[in-house]
Amino acid sequence: MTEELRICFESQLSILKSILKEKFDGRLERIRIVAASSCSTGGAICDLGKNPDYFFAEMTMLARSLVEKVTNFCYLILCDDEELKNFERYPYYRMFHNFERQKTAGELAVGLKFTGKNVLRKHPKVVEALSRFSDTNPRMKWSSKNIDQKVSLIHERSKIRVEFFLMNTLTIYSNASEALHGSLYGCTFHLGVFEAGMDFKNPDAVREKVYKETALLFAQLGSMIAETLKLISSIHQINERLKSIEDIEQKTLKLMKGVFDNTTSV
């Protein structure tokens, strides 16, 4: 069932990819790259998901990135114009500050400095970006809203179900952060080492846990993509593909019920 859910997720990504081949107007065209990047991240998760025994932690780290990208994409469809302009000008702010960087560890310091910073400062888009952000502080973010606040705005301004967005931040974020930073928990959370009642020395029990959580991950991420496609459909005609999205959703729900009803068949 895990493999079937992986295919369902892959199918939802394929629908998004097919839509990205079309001509967009307005905002969709301006933020197309975010959806395209989401497809790349989702594709990587699908590939790693062929062997979750080895790569579940890596899948979780990428899943956090996917949740961020998809949330940003939906948020940018609905946010105010000034926020969209912040998103578009932020790369120029980052590029400016990348010209000169330094890292220290105790008395040791390593720095990077490139020529051309003063020339770049005169570029009109860089001038605007620095006025929006800062020419002295290199650590600003493009939006003052955190991911939960972005989801709240999506909920307020659209009819899509944001429960999947919230569920993904709830179940993925913390574990992904621990895995990314290489803590003991982050290196072992998917094995159930610190879970009460989990026999992590039993290979069959560990494999069942990993495959069950992999199935859940595919279902959750797929549901988020499905809601994103529905949001796109509110401003861009996607025709018969809406029916395909609904069919995949129904299949996903049926498969997930099977996973939890019969954990030995994951």
Protein Blocks (a to p, Z undefined) as FASTA:
>chain_A
ZZmmmmmmmmmmmmmmmmmmpccehjllmmmmmmmmmmmmmmmmmmmmmmmmlmmmmmmm
mmmmmmmmmmmmmmmmmmcfklmmmmmmmmmmmmmmmmpccddehjbccddddehklmmm
mpmklmmmmmmmcfkbckbcfbfbdfklmmmmmmmmmcbdfklmmmmmmmmmmmmmmmmn
opaklmmmmnommgghiafkbmklmmmmmmmmmmmmmmmmmmmmmmmmmmmmmmocekjm
lmmmmmmmmmmmmmmmmmmmmmmlZZ
